[in-house]
Amino acid sequence: MNFSTPTGLQVLLSSTPYACASLVPLTVGTLNVILRGTLDVPLKDGSTTVIVKHAKSVDALAEGISWDAIRLDYENEMMQAAREALRIELPDSVTIGIPEVYYYDGKNKVLVMQDAGAEVKDLKASLLAGEINSKQADVIGCAIAKFSSKLHSWSKAQPQLCEDIQKHRQATIVSVWATYGRLAETIGMVSESALEEHREAFEHARLVMTKEMQDSANFGIIHGDYWTGNILVSLDATNKDLGLESLYVIDWEISKVAPPLFDIGQMSAEIYLVNHFRQKSEAISLLDSLLRSCDGLDSLRSRCKMAVHFGTHLVVWPIRVPGWGTPKEVEACAKLGAEFIRKGLQGDVEWLELSVLGQLFKRRLTQTS
């Protein structure tokens, strides 16, 4: 049975309480198939739809790198374990949390979970569409910072969960490849000599940051793919003070035990890109709020390495994601990212304080190393 198709999934779910009259594809990719299902019978809470996710194995994600569907086992475990602990209530009745998992078929790698709603968009789409105002941006920045901090601190007190997630070694392998493993390759993707002067710094970053990502001693769990596309935003027109109802953190299949600087660095970079390419000032408000509120970056060492990760994202991703800008514009972004890598490696606090990461570097240090 082909569970990558709506028909195959309908057959699979037909004998469960989550049998669907229809399944509409939302995302059909090489790695995952995600669909919205309309239930034959509403759930006890009145819900009539669910989200169905099926993971597929990929033997050659890159040279020497496979990506096994077992990743969905870890996503299910994380979502089940963390959902209650990580629900956070914010001012103005806003919440941030994880969708509820209703059903998991580990044999066929099919996950059925709560549907946040057809009207819900991810944070990236909401920012690009101009649907987030500065007040909402401030609240969202604080929310995603608090969520990241609570995930890391809470999970450090869950030794069995950390031990289980550490077995997901492919998560670290894929994360390293997708960032530091592609820095040198990016030099050849831009105009001649645009990034050549940074080759040595890129190699230094690869060595230092790969070791950092692999060093799990004394750390808790991070989301692993913490970016604006994995934050769902539910706006609420009836909330006259804020117009914001809830946020959901999704896509947990690359969770790992690692320093929180990787989650904060990736999220910061993706937020910044919205302003860099689309001049959305709300993105800067959101970024400033995130950097003022995040925990786990209390030493200069961790902050500088976060800046390296931020810069790496600017180098590696916009040039590979269609639609951000012209070749000249994405090249300029890559050159800016290279500067963040160099300044982070050098520990140039004066430069970093004046950068878009200034809200973080101006904060008082509470650790000396």
C-alpha positions as CSV (number, residue, x, y, z in Angstrom):
1,M,0.0,0.0,0.0
2,N,1.3,3.4,-0.9
3,F,0.9,5.7,2.1
4,S,2.2,8.7,0.2
5,T,-1.2,9.0,-1.5
6,P,-4.5,10.1,0.1
7,T,-6.2,6.8,-1.0
8,G,-3.5,4.8,0.8
9,L,-3.8,6.8,4.0
10,Q,-7.5,6.6,3.9
11,V,-7.4,2.8,3.8
12,L,-4.8,2.8,6.6
13,L,-6.9,5.0,8.9
14,S,-10.2,3.5,8.0
15,S,-10.1,1.1,11.0
16,T,-9.1,3.8,13.5
17,P,-11.1,6.6,15.2
18,Y,-9.4,8.9,12.7
19,A,-11.0,7.5,9.5
20,C,-11.2,10.4,7.0
21,A,-13.9,11.1,4.4
22,S,-11.3,13.1,2.5
23,L,-7.6,13.9,2.6
24,V,-6.3,17.1,1.0
25,P,-2.5,17.3,0.4
26,L,-0.9,20.4,2.0
27,T,2.7,19.4,1.3
28,V,4.0,16.6,-0.9
29,G,7.8,16.4,-0.9
30,T,10.7,14.0,-1.1
31,L,10.8,13.6,2.7
32,N,7.2,13.9,3.9
33,V,3.6,14.0,2.9
34,I,1.3,16.2,4.9
35,L,-2.5,16.3,4.5
36,R,-5.6,17.8,6.1
37,G,-8.2,15.1,6.8
38,T,-11.9,15.6,7.2
39,L,-13.0,13.1,9.7
40,D,-15.9,10.7,9.2
41,V,-16.9,11.2,12.9
42,P,-15.9,14.4,14.8
43,L,-13.7,14.1,17.8
44,K,-15.1,14.5,21.4
45,D,-14.0,18.1,21.4
46,G,-15.9,18.8,18.2
47,S,-12.9,18.9,15.9
48,T,-13.8,17.8,12.4
49,T,-10.4,17.9,10.8
50,V,-6.9,16.5,11.6
51,I,-3.4,16.8,10.1
52,V,-1.9,13.5,8.8
53,K,1.9,13.3,8.3
54,H,3.7,10.4,6.6
55,A,7.5,10.2,6.5
56,K,9.5,8.6,3.8
57,S,13.1,7.3,3.9
58,V,15.6,8.9,1.5
59,D,18.7,6.9,0.8
60,A,20.7,9.8,-0.7
61,L,19.8,13.1,0.8
62,A,23.3,14.1,0.0
63,E,26.5,12.2,-0.8
64,G,26.9,9.6,2.0
65,I,23.9,10.9,3.9
66,S,20.6,9.0,4.3
67,W,17.5,10.3,6.1
68,D,15.5,7.4,7.5
69,A,11.7,7.6,8.2
70,I,12.5,6.5,11.8
71,R,12.8,10.3,12.4
72,L,9.0,10.3,12.8
73,D,9.4,8.0,15.8
74,Y,11.4,10.7,17.5
75,E,9.0,13.5,16.4
76,N,6.1,11.5,18.0
77,E,8.1,10.9,21.2
78,M,9.0,14.6,21.5
79,M,5.5,15.9,20.9
80,Q,3.9,13.4,23.2
81,A,6.4,14.0,26.0
82,A,6.7,17.8,25.8
83,R,3.2,18.9,24.9
84,E,1.8,19.5,28.4
85,A,5.1,20.7,29.9
86,L,5.7,23.3,27.2
87,R,2.3,25.0,27.0
88,I,3.0,28.6,27.9
89,E,0.4,31.2,28.7
90,L,1.4,34.8,27.8
91,P,-0.3,38.1,28.6
92,D,-3.5,39.0,26.6
93,S,-4.6,35.3,26.7
94,V,-2.0,34.2,24.1
95,T,-0.6,30.7,24.3
96,I,2.3,28.9,22.6
97,G,2.5,25.1,22.6
98,I,2.6,21.9,20.6
99,P,-0.2,20.3,18.6
100,E,-1.7,17.2,20.3
101,V,-0.8,13.9,18.8
102,Y,-3.9,11.7,18.4
103,Y,-2.5,8.6,16.9
104,Y,0.8,7.1,15.7
105,D,1.4,4.1,13.4
106,G,5.1,3.5,14.0
107,K,5.3,0.6,11.5
108,N,4.0,2.7,8.6
109,K,5.3,6.0,9.9
110,V,2.0,7.9,9.9
111,L,1.2,10.5,12.5
112,V,-2.2,12.0,13.1
113,M,-2.3,15.3,15.0
114,Q,-4.4,18.3,16.0
115,D,-5.2,20.7,13.2
116,A,-4.5,24.3,14.2
117,G,-7.0,25.4,11.6
118,A,-7.3,26.1,7.8
119,E,-6.9,29.8,8.3
120,V,-3.6,29.5,10.2
121,K,-0.4,30.5,8.5
122,D,3.2,30.0,9.4
123,L,5.1,32.9,10.9
124,K,7.2,33.5,7.7
125,A,4.1,33.7,5.5
126,S,2.4,36.0,8.1
127,L,5.3,38.4,8.2
128,L,5.7,38.5,4.4
129,A,2.0,39.2,4.0
130,G,2.2,42.1,6.4
131,E,-0.3,40.5,8.8
132,I,1.8,41.0,11.9
133,N,1.9,44.4,13.5
134,S,4.7,45.7,15.8
135,K,2.8,44.9,19.0
136,Q,2.1,41.3,17.9
137,A,5.7,41.0,16.8
138,D,6.9,41.9,20.3
139,V,4.7,39.3,21.9
140,I,5.6,36.6,19.3
141,G,9.4,37.3,19.8
142,C,9.0,36.9,23.5
143,A,6.9,33.8,23.1
144,I,9.3,31.9,20.9
145,A,12.2,32.9,23.1
146,K,10.4,31.6,26.2
147,F,9.4,28.4,24.5
148,S,13.0,27.7,23.4
149,S,14.3,28.4,26.9
150,K,11.7,26.2,28.6
151,L,12.2,23.4,26.2
152,H,15.9,23.3,27.0
153,S,15.6,23.7,30.8
154,W,12.7,21.3,31.1
155,S,14.4,18.6,29.0
156,K,17.6,18.7,31.0
157,A,15.5,17.3,33.9
158,Q,14.2,14.4,31.6
159,P,17.2,12.1,31.4
160,Q,15.4,9.2,29.7
161,L,14.0,11.5,27.0
162,C,17.4,13.0,26.4
163,E,18.9,9.5,26.2
164,D,16.3,8.5,23.7
165,I,16.7,11.6,21.5
166,Q,20.5,11.2,21.5
167,K,20.0,8.0,19.7
168,H,18.7,10.0,16.7
169,R,22.2,10.5,15.4
170,Q,21.0,11.3,11.9
171,A,19.5,14.5,13.2
172,T,22.9,15.9,13.9
173,I,24.4,14.5,10.7
174,V,21.8,16.2,8.6
175,S,21.9,19.5,10.5
176,V,25.7,19.7,10.1
177,W,25.5,18.9,6.4
178,A,22.7,21.4,5.8
179,T,24.7,24.3,7.3
180,Y,28.4,24.0,7.8
181,G,28.8,21.2,5.3
182,R,27.6,23.6,2.5
183,L,29.6,26.7,3.4
184,A,32.5,25.9,1.1
185,E,30.2,24.8,-1.7
186,T,28.4,28.2,-1.5
187,I,31.6,29.9,-2.6
188,G,31.3,28.4,-6.0
189,M,27.6,29.4,-6.3
190,V,28.3,33.2,-6.3
191,S,30.3,35.4,-8.6
192,E,34.0,34.8,-8.7
193,S,35.9,36.0,-5.6
194,A,32.7,37.3,-3.8
195,L,33.3,34.9,-0.9
196,E,36.7,33.5,-1.7
197,E,38.4,35.6,1.0
198,H,36.2,33.9,3.6
199,R,37.2,30.3,2.7
200,E,39.5,29.9,5.7
201,A,36.9,31.4,8.1
202,F,34.3,29.0,6.6
203,E,36.5,26.0,7.3
204,H,37.2,27.2,10.8
205,A,33.5,27.7,11.4
206,R,32.8,24.2,10.1
207,L,35.3,22.6,12.4
208,V,34.4,24.6,15.5
209,M,30.6,24.5,15.1
210,T,30.4,20.9,14.1
211,K,32.1,20.0,17.3
212,E,29.8,22.4,19.2
213,M,26.7,20.7,17.7
214,Q,28.0,17.2,18.5
215,D,28.9,18.2,22.1
216,S,25.8,17.2,24.1
217,A,27.4,17.2,27.6
218,N,25.3,19.2,30.1
219,F,22.8,20.3,27.5
220,G,19.1,19.7,27.0
221,I,17.0,19.1,23.9
222,I,16.6,21.7,21.1
223,H,14.0,21.7,18.5
224,G,16.6,21.4,15.8
225,D,14.7,23.2,13.0
226,Y,13.5,26.2,14.8
227,W,12.5,28.7,12.1
228,T,9.6,30.9,11.1
229,G,8.2,28.1,8.9
230,N,7.7,25.9,11.9
231,I,5.8,28.4,14.0
232,L,2.0,28.5,13.2
233,V,0.3,31.8,14.0
234,S,-3.4,31.9,14.8
235,L,-4.7,35.5,14.6
236,D,-7.9,36.4,16.5
237,A,-9.9,39.4,15.4
238,T,-12.0,39.2,18.6
239,N,-8.9,39.9,20.7
240,K,-9.2,43.7,20.3
241,D,-6.1,44.4,22.4
242,L,-3.7,42.2,20.4
243,G,-5.5,40.3,17.6
244,L,-3.4,37.2,18.4
245,E,-4.7,33.9,19.8
246,S,-2.1,31.2,19.8
247,L,1.2,29.9,18.4
248,Y,2.1,26.3,17.6
249,V,5.5,24.8,17.2
250,I,5.6,22.0,14.7
251,D,8.0,19.6,12.8
252,W,10.0,18.0,15.6
253,E,11.7,15.3,13.5
254,I,15.2,16.8,13.8
255,S,15.2,17.3,17.6
256,K,18.6,16.7,19.2
257,V,20.5,17.2,22.4
258,A,22.6,20.3,21.7
259,P,23.3,23.9,22.8
260,P,20.3,26.3,22.5
261,L,22.4,28.7,20.4
262,F,21.5,26.7,17.3
263,D,17.8,27.2,17.7
264,I,18.1,30.9,18.5
265,G,20.6,31.5,15.7
266,Q,18.5,29.8,13.1
267,M,15.3,31.5,14.2
268,S,17.0,34.9,14.3
269,A,18.4,34.5,10.8
270,E,15.1,33.6,9.3
271,I,13.3,36.5,11.0
272,Y,16.0,38.9,9.8
273,L,15.8,37.7,6.2
274,V,12.2,39.0,6.0
275,N,13.5,42.5,6.7
276,H,16.6,42.2,4.6
277,F,14.8,41.2,1.5
278,R,11.3,42.6,2.0
279,Q,12.0,45.6,4.3
280,K,9.4,44.5,6.9
281,S,10.2,46.5,10.0
282,E,7.9,44.2,12.1
283,A,10.6,41.5,11.5
284,I,13.2,43.7,13.3
285,S,10.7,44.3,16.2
286,L,10.2,40.5,16.4
287,L,14.0,39.9,16.3
288,D,14.8,42.5,19.0
289,S,12.1,40.9,21.2
290,L,13.5,37.4,20.7
291,L,17.1,38.5,21.5
292,R,16.0,40.5,24.6
293,S,14.0,37.5,26.0
294,C,16.0,34.4,25.1
295,D,17.9,32.4,27.8
296,G,20.8,30.0,27.5
297,L,23.1,32.5,25.9
298,D,24.6,33.9,29.1
299,S,28.3,33.7,28.1
300,L,30.2,35.7,25.5
301,R,31.3,32.4,24.0
302,S,27.8,31.2,23.4
303,R,26.7,34.5,22.0
304,C,29.6,34.7,19.6
305,K,28.9,31.1,18.4
306,M,25.2,32.0,18.0
307,A,26.4,34.9,15.7
308,V,28.4,32.4,13.7
309,H,25.3,30.2,13.2
310,F,23.3,33.3,12.3
311,G,25.8,34.2,9.7
312,T,26.1,30.7,8.3
313,H,22.3,30.7,7.7
314,L,22.6,33.9,5.8
315,V,25.4,32.4,3.6
316,V,23.9,29.0,3.0
317,W,20.1,29.3,2.7
318,P,18.9,32.3,0.7
319,I,20.9,31.3,-2.3
320,R,19.2,27.8,-2.2
321,V,15.6,29.0,-1.5
322,P,14.0,30.4,-4.6
323,G,12.2,33.7,-4.3
324,W,14.2,35.7,-1.8
325,G,15.9,38.0,-4.3
326,T,18.0,38.4,-7.4
327,P,21.4,36.7,-7.7
328,K,23.1,40.0,-6.8
329,E,20.8,40.4,-3.7
330,V,21.4,36.9,-2.3
331,E,25.1,37.3,-3.0
332,A,25.1,40.5,-0.9
333,C,23.3,38.6,1.9
334,A,25.9,35.8,1.7
335,K,28.7,38.4,2.1
336,L,26.9,39.9,5.1
337,G,26.6,36.4,6.6
338,A,30.3,35.8,6.1
339,E,31.0,39.0,8.1
340,F,28.9,37.6,11.0
341,I,30.9,34.4,10.8
342,R,34.2,36.2,11.0
343,K,33.2,38.6,13.7
344,G,31.7,35.8,15.7
345,L,34.8,33.7,15.5
346,Q,36.9,36.7,16.4
347,G,34.7,37.7,19.3
348,D,34.4,41.2,18.0
349,V,31.8,42.4,20.5
350,E,32.0,46.0,19.5
351,W,31.0,45.2,15.9
352,L,28.3,42.7,17.0
353,E,26.8,45.2,19.4
354,L,26.2,47.6,16.5
355,S,24.7,44.8,14.3
356,V,21.2,43.5,14.1
357,L,22.1,41.1,16.9
358,G,22.9,44.1,19.1
359,Q,20.0,43.4,21.6
360,L,21.7,40.2,22.6
361,F,25.3,41.5,22.8
362,K,24.3,44.5,24.8
363,R,22.7,42.3,27.5
364,R,24.7,41.8,30.7
365,L,26.8,38.6,30.8
366,T,26.0,36.2,33.7
367,Q,28.7,33.7,32.8
368,T,32.4,34.4,32.2
369,S,33.1,31.4,29.9
